[in-house]
């Protein structure tokens, strides 16, 4: 009973800290939108370890269990951004079950069909009338052997993702969740079983980002990384097949090698599925042949909504799709460029002629015939490289045929086909699409530079960037939310997402063309964004100009992350990284619903950030669908109380702790150390602490080990409560 009361007191005290410091109110923690959460995951990945390294940090100095070391920026980029990104993909692709199971993927089914009847039960141990489950088990077992890793228990690998689902788990997460995925499965009856190219594309991009990271090196039997140098290989001499005896395995470590192969297999099957079953001619779903495809001879595109119906084929086996029905035939620009970014990225990874870095030396061993087939030039049969090349071609040609207005020189959001099979384009381009299509075109133009498609993409990119500057930019330097041909700009309140997406896109246009105009305009837009949306006293962003109630969603957070990162790396904006750091701490860290050891949480509140440990809860480690922040209320509170931000380190601590206070006005500050029974065991008052950054040291030598709470008051008003672990 005493332990229960102690825990309740601790939770209550900690809740005070969260409410007073963050002011973030989660308004929807039930819905997972795949496209939005995966867009966020993609931007967080690039704002993670790659960003930290670009800023000059040594990743070897980062430890998830030592928060904010060597400093907060390194930890937020190198640990939190990176691992939150991994949480999101791990949840969607292996735990949630929110999609079509790999057992029924096109390549698994095709390979199973070629096996003799005796194959049934060979890998599952029990014949059941199906060979697909044995083929899947064979593949997973092979991937495990290639990486020297024992596969996870009860995963739900999927090759095609549904558009949305209910985040609430139908059971509590068990302590074995890292290796056994059963307790993290979602409620399938609450999923929207609709296929959407944008959702699947953002997921495939995320699969690529992790696969290229995970498979970029080798490791040995002791899980020590090995840098590829062209002479070392997991393969047998003069053979693409895996050598089980040379002590070299695929992937930078065992778990990365295994997951990297799984993610690649999922994306390959997803792309094969889309090309062979989801191409639409305006009447019927079917296949498209990239080798011969020319939209001038009849367009086959990918509609934005395809409903799935499923059936149970046998108890104990995953459900199988038995029909696909187009419920919205519109072609959406977001869908097309989202999936195109994934396929063109995978094409680069799989390219047998790319020897530009050590990572590609490792990729060559993955795509040389084993574990994945080699390219058609080597074998005479199309492999994953050819699949991604062909899909990229189809998607790009369809974007140009259905979404690019050659008269106005801009892409448009929506398009469809008339009864004659001819494109009927919309007239509106929103700022988010205008910016992000530039990001995809930059990658496509670079990858296809040696083909006629490369210059075509560069010309479209240049035209789109110029159209943005001529039509979406307003007289004050900000950017409208959209522009409609024949009508003009949308002059409603400008949004954070629109302006951040334009910044992201213009930096991409500069990288693609080296045209300084785009760089200067992106930097000017960044200055506008900071001046009109950022509230430095609260370290948050408005989401609409002059609106004191900010509403955050995963999509907005993703777009903001991309803009701030590129402003730092491409724009050379000196304070962009620190501003992003502060906003991440104030917003992003308040919207993720749970976490685990990878981001410093071991179940004891070890990282003191208020994010619940996943074990024992019913929320996965994904972001809330929506949260709000009242800027007026927060500003008034801070103005009255004087304390803008509190940081305590180290924590846990042995001999002393340091408290950093960011003061926005002079105030009298009292610091009390309180035990779990509410007794004050140490007190310190600092009179008339002035504006600025202040550091106060608290000795702990005479305090026994245990859990305590640091209570900080300004002018006798409690402003923060932080948990302290005394070692």
N, C-alpha and C positions, 0 to 999 in steps of 0.2 A: 504493500500500500504506500509506504514511504517513497519507494522508487517511482511509483506512478505519479504521486503529487509533485515530486522533484521534476519529472519530465514535463508535466503540465506548466509548472512555473517557468521552466526554461523556454518552452514554446511561446508562452505569453510574452516573456521579456523579449525574445527574438522577434516576435511579431511587431512589437513597438518599433524596433529598429527599422524593419522593412517599411512600415507605414509612414514613418516620419521621413525617412531618407529618400525613398524612391518615388512615392506618389503615383506609381504605375498601378492601374487598375485593369486586371484582365477581365474582358467582357465576353470572350468566347474561348473556352478551352476544351471544346468538344469536337470541332471539325478539323480534319486534316485535308487540305487541298493540295494534291500531289504536285501540280505545276508550280504553285507558289512556294511550297516548302522546299522543293528541289532547286528552284531558282535561287532561293536563299542559300541552300547547301552549296551550290556551285560558287557563288560569290564568297561565301565564308571560306571555302577551300583556298581560293586564290588570295584571300586576305589572311590566310593562316601561315603555314610554314614558308611558302614561297615569298610572302610579304615580309615575314620576319627576317629571312635570309637577305632579301634585297635591302633591308634597313641596316644590315651589318651585324645581326645577332648570330651567335654560334648556337645552333640548336642543341648541341651536346651539353650546354649549360642549363637547359630547361628541365625541370622536374615537376610533374603535375602535383606532387604532394608538397611542394614548397611554393605557395602562391606568391605572385608578383616578384619573383626572383629570376634573373638579376634585376628586372624592373617590371612595372605593370604593363608597359607596352609590349615587351617581349612575351610575357605570359598570356596576354589577351590574344595576340596574333599567333604565336607559336604553339600555344596549348589550346585555348578556348575556341578560337575561330576554327582551328583545324579539326579538333575533336568533335565540336558541335556538328560540323559538316559530316563527319563520319557517323555520328549518332543518327542523323537523319536518314542517311542511305542505309545503314544497318537495320534501322527500324522498318523502312519501307520494303527493302529487297529480300530480307531473310526472316524477319520476325512477324510482321503484321499479317501476312497472307493476303494482302490487298492487290490481287491480280491473278493472272492465269498461271498455273503451276508449270514448272519446267518439264514435268513428266509428259505433258501434252504439247511441248514445243515442237516446231517443225523438224528440226534436225534430229532430235531424240526419236521422234516417231518414225522418221524415214530410216534411221539406222536400225531401230527395233524391227521394222518390217522386213529387213534383209536377213534377220537372224533365223536359224532353224527353230522348230518347235521345242527342241531340247533346251533352248536358251531360257525359256520361261522357268523362273525359280532358281537359276544358276547363281544369281547375286543376292536375291532376297531370301533364299532358303526354302521358299514355298511356292510351287506353281499355282497361279491363280487365273490363268487364261489371258494374261497380259504380259508382254515382253518389255513394254515401255518402262515399267518400274525397275526392271533389271538393268536396262540400258542406262537409266539415270544413276542407279547405284554404282554401276561400272565406271561411269564418268566421274562421279564424285570421289570414288575410291582411288581412281587414277590421279586426280588432282591432288588428293591428300598425299599419295606416295611421292609425287613430283616435288612436293613442298616439305616433305617430312613432317606432316601435320595430321593429327587425328581429327576428322571432320566433326562439326558441331552436331549435337543431338536435336532432333525435332525441328529442323529448319523448314521454311516454306519458300524455297527459291522460286522466283517468278520471272517470266519473260515478257509479260505485257501488263502494265500497271493500270489499275482503275483510277478514275478521276478524283475520288474522295472517299472518306470513311469516317467513322466515329472513333475518336481518340480513346475514349474510356474503355479500359480493359475489362473483360468479363471475369477476371480473376486477379488476385494480387501477384505481384512479381516475386518469384522465389530467389533465394540466395545463390542458386546455381545458374542464374540467367545468362552468365557470360558464355557458358558452354552448352546449355540446354535452353532452347528457345521456346519451349512449350508454354511457359507462363507469361510470355510476352505476345501471344497471338491475339489478334483483334476479333471482334464480333463480325463474322462474315455477313450476317443478315442485315447489318447496318451500313453496308458499303454500297456506293453508287457504282454498279457494275457497268460503267460506260468507258469505252476506250477513246482516248483523245491524243492526237499526235503531239500536242504541246506538253502534256503531262509525261508521255512516254519519252519525248525528246529531252526534257529537262532531266528526267531520271537517267537516260542513256548518257547524257553529258556528265552527270555525276559518277556513273559507273566508269566512264572513261578516265575522269580525273583521278579516281582512286586506283584504277587498274594500271595506268601509266606510271603512277607513283610506286605502287607495290611491286610491279614486275620489272623495275628499272635496274635491278641488281640481282646478285645471287647470294646464297648463304651456305654455310656448311652444317654438318651434323650437330654442332654445338650452338647453332643459331647465331653464328658470327657472320656478319656481312662480308661479301666478297665483291670487289669492284670488277666489272667485266672489262677485259683488255683485248679481246679478240683471240686470245689463246686459251682461256679457261671457259668451260662450258659444262652444263649438266648433261650434255648429250654423249652418246657413244662416239668413238672415233669414226669419222667419215659416215656418220648416220645421224638423222634428226631425232632418233628415238632416245629416250631417257636412259642414262647409265646409272643403275642403282648402286654401283660400287665405287664411284669416284669421289664421293663425299661433297658433291656440289649439287645444290637444289635451286629450283626456280624461285625468284622473289627475294626481296631484301632480307626477309626473315621468314620463319615457317608459316605464321598466320597470314602474313601479307602475300606470300606465294600462293597459298590456297585461295584466299579471297579474291586476289587478282585474277586468277583463272576462272573462278565462278562468275565474277562480274562480267568478264569478257564473253563467256559463254552465254550469259543472259542477254547481253546487247547484240551478239551475233544472231541469236535466235529471234530476238525482237525485230531486228531489221529484216531478217528473212521472212518473218511472218507478215510484216507490213507490205513488203514487195509482192508477196505471193497471194495474200488474201484480202488486203484492205485497200487496194487501188480501185478507184471509183470512176466510172465513165459518165456519171449523171443518172444512171439507171441501176447498174449492177456492180456489186463488189467482186473483185477478181484480182488478177495478177498484172504486173507490168514488167516487161523485159528491158532492163537498163541498156543492154547492148544495142538494141534497135530503136529505143524510144526517141520519138520526136513529137513534141506536142502539136506541131503543125499537121500531123497525120491523125490527130485524135488525142485529146487530153485525158490522161488518167491521173487523178490527184487523190489526196487523202482528206476525207471530210472530217469536220471537227468533232462530231459525236457519233459513236457507233455503240449501240446497246448490245450487251452480251446476255444470253441465257445459258444457264448451266444445268447439268444433270449429274447425279451420282452414278458412277458406273459400277462401283463395287464398294462395299463397306470397308473402310480402312485406306482407300485410295482417294487422292484429291479429286474434287469435282472437275468435270471436263466441259468446255464450251461446246454447245451443240447448235448455236445459231448466232449470227451477227447481223444487226439491222441498223441501217443508217437512220438516225433520228434527227440529225441536223446536217444537211448536205453542204453547208457553207464551208468554203476554204478560208481559214484564218491565217493571216500573216505570221502571228505569234507561233502558231503550230509549226509552220513550215520552217522558219529560221531556227526554231528550237531544235528540231530533229536534225536539220542540216548541220548545225554546229557540232552535234554529237558524231555524225558520220564522217565529217571532214576531219575531225580530231582523231578518231579511230584510224582513219586512212593514213594519217601521218605516222601514228604509232606502228602500224602494220607494214609500212612501206619497206619492201626489201632493199630498195636502193638508197635509203636514208642511213648514212653512216656518220652523221654530224656530231654524235656524242656517245659517251659510254652507255647511256640508257638505251640507245637504239641497238647497240651491240647485244644487250640483253634481250631486247624485243625480237631480234632476228632468231634467237634460239627458241622463242616461244611460238613464232609463226613460220617455222621452216619445215613443217610437216608433222611435228609433235611438240606440244600437246594440241596445237591447232594446225589445220592444213596450210600448206604453202600457197603462193599465188599461182594464177593460171599460167603465167609465163614459164614457171618452173615445172608444173605438173600437167598442163593441158586441161585442167579442171578448175573452175572458179573456186577461190578460197575466200576467207574473211576479208582480205585486202580488196579483192575484186568486188565483193558484196558491198563494202563501204564506199568504194569508188562509184559503183553503179547507183547506189542510193543517193549519194551526193549529187550526181549528175541529174537524176530525175527530180529531186527536190529543188535544185537550183533552176532548172529549166521551167518547172511549174511556177516557181516564184516569179520568174520573169514574164511568163505567159499570162498568168492569172492576176498578179498583184502589181506589176510595174506599168504605170501609165507613161507611155513613151512621149505623149504630148506635153504633159506637165513635168516629166522627169522626177517622179516620186513614186514610191510604193504606196499602196493603199491597204487598209486593214482587212477588208472583206472582199470575197469574190465568189462567184458561182458559175454554173453553166446554164445556158438556155436550152431549149428543146432541140436545137441543132448542134449542141455540143460546143458552142462557142462561149468564151469567157464573158461574164457580165460583172464588171468591176464596180466596187463601191467608190465613193468619192472622198472618204475621210481617212486621214492618217493621224493616229494619236502619237503623242510625243514619246511615249515609252517604246512603241514599235519603231518609230523613226530612229531613235537612238540605238536600240538593240539590234536592228537589222544591220547597222554599220559594224557592230562587233562581229557578227557572223560573216559578213562579206569580207572583212579584213582577213579572217582565217581562210575563207574559201579562196580568195584571190591569191593568197600566198601559196596555198597547197596546189592549186591548179594553174600556176603561173606559166607552165610550159605548154599549156593547151589553149585553144581559142576561148575556153570558158573563163580563164583567168583575167584577161583584159576586159572581157564583158563585165565581170564582177567589179573590177576596179572602176570602170566607167559608171556603173550603177551606183557604187559607193560615193564617188565624187559628186554625182548629180544629186544624190539624196542629202549629202552634207550641205551642199549649196542651197538646196530647197529648204532645209531646216533654217539656215541663216536668213534666207529671204522671206520666209513665210511664218515660221513659228516664233521667231524672236520679236519681243515687243520693244517699245521705245525706251523702257527703263533698264533693259538688259536681261530681263527674265524671259522665260519661254512659256508660251501658251500650252494648254493641255492637248490641243489637237488643231488641225486645220482641215476644212472641207472645201474641196475644189468647187468654184462657182459661188461659194457663200462667204468664205473667209475664216479667220481664226476664231476659236472658241474663247471668248473674253470673260468667261466665268473665273472665279478665284483660282489663281495658279497654284499648282501642287508641288510638294517636295519631290514626289516620284517622277513627275514630268521633267523637272529641271535636273534632277540627278541622272536620269536616263540620257538626256541630251549631253550632259557632261561626259558620261561614259562613252557615248557614241562618237563625240567629236574627238576625244583622245584616241579612239580606235581609228578614226579617219586620218588623223595626223600620223599615227604609226604606219598606216598603209601607204600613205602618199608622200610623207615628209613635207607636206604643205604647212608652213608656219601659221597661215591664217587659221587653220583648224585648232592648232595649239593655243594661239592667242585667244580665240573665241571660247575655247574650253576653260581656260584660266579665268577669263572674264566672267563666264557663267558660274564658275566655282566661287569667285568673290561675291557674286550676287546671291548665291545660295547661302553662304555663311552670313551675309549681312541681313538677309530677309527671313531665314528659317532657323538659324542656330541661336539658341538662348544660352550664352556662356555661363550665366549664374546657375543654371539648372543642368547644364551639359546635356540638353536634349534638343531635338529639332521639332519645329512646327511641321505639320503635314499639309497645312494650307496656309497661305500668306495671311497674316493678321488674325488668324484664328487661334485663340488661346486654348482650345481643346484639341490636342493632337491625338490622332487615331492611327495606331501602328498595326500593320499586318506583315506576315512573312515576306510578301512581295516587296513592300516598301522598304523593309529592312535590307533585303537583298540588293535592291537597286542602290540604296544609300551606301552600302558597303563597297560596291563596285566603284561608285563615283569617288568616294573618299580615298580609296586605295590608288586609283589611277591619278587622282590629283597629286598625290604624294610621289608616285613613281614616274609618271609621264610628265605631269605638269610642274614638278619641282616645288610644289607648295609646301613650305617648310613645316607648317604647323598642322597639316592635314592629318598626319598619322596620330598626333596627340589628341586632336579633336575627335577623331574616330575612336581612339582608346577610351576617352571619357564618355562618349555617347554609347559605346558598347557596354560599358560598365553600368550606365544609368538606364539603358533601355533593353538591350538584347539579353543581358543577364537576368532581367526581371521577367522575361517572356518565355524562357525555356522551362519546360514543365518538370523535368527531373534530370539527374545526371548520375555519373558513376565514377569509378576509379580513374578513368582516363583524363578527367578534368579535376582531379584532386579530392573527390568525395569518397570516403570509405564507409559511410554510414554513421559517422559520429559528428557530422557537421564540421569535418576537418578543415575545409577551406573557407568556412565562415562567410559564405556568400548567400545563404538563405535558400539556395536551390535544393529541393528535396532529393534524397537518395532514392534511386529507382526501386530498390528492394523494399517490399512491404507495401508499396503503393499501387495505384491502378492507372497511373499516367506513364506513357512511354517517354523517352527522351526526345521529344519534338517541341516545336514552338507553339504557343497559343495562337489561335487564328486571329485574335484581335485584342488589343489593349489600348487604353486611353491614358492621357496625362493632362491634368489641368494646370496650365502654365501660370495662370493668374494666382491660384491658390498657393502653389509652390513658391512663387516669387514673394508673395506677401509673408508667408511663413518664414522664409529665409531672411527677408529684410528685417523682420521682427527679432528673429533668434540669433542671427549673426553667423551661424555655422553653415557653410555651403557643402563641405565634404569632410568625411572622417576616414582615415586609413590607419589601421593598427598592424604593426609588424614587430618582430616575427610572431607568428601564431600557428602552432604551439611555441612556447617560450620557456626558458630556464631561469635566467637571472634578471632580465628586464624586458620591458616592451617599450616601443616608441609609438606615440600617437601623433599623427600629422593632421592638423586642422587647417582647412582652407576657410579663412574668415572673410566675410564680405562687409563687415563693419566691426567696430570696436565693441567688445562685450566682456562681461565677467563669466568665466568658464569654471565649472566645478566638475572634477572627475572622481568618481567613486568606483572602487573595486568591490563587488558584492558577491557573496557566495550563494550557493543554490538555495539556501534557506532565507535569503533576503537580508543577511547581516552585512553591514559595511565593514570591511576589514582594512581598507585603505582609502584615504580621501586627500584630494589636493585641489586648491583653488588658485586660479590665475586671474588676478584682477586686471581689468582694462586691457585684455588681449587685443591688439590692434589688427587692422585689416591686412590680409596677406597669408602666406604659408607659415604656419607655426609648428614647431616640433616640441613635444613634451615627453620626457622619459619617466617611466614608472618602475621603481625597483620591485623585484619579486623574490629576492633572496629569502626573506622571512615569511614567505607565503608557502603553505604546503601545496603539494601537487594536487591537481583536480580541475574541476570545471568552475569557472567564475564568469561574471558578467561585468563589462566595463560600461558604466552609465555616465553619459556626458550631458551636462545641462548648461544652457546659456541663459543668464538672467533668471535662474531658478526654473527654467522650462526645459524639460527633457527633450533632447534633440536626437539622441542615438543611444542604442544599446547594442553592444557587440559581445559575442561569446568569446571567452579566452580559455585556452587549455594550458595550464601550468604543468610543465614536465617535472 
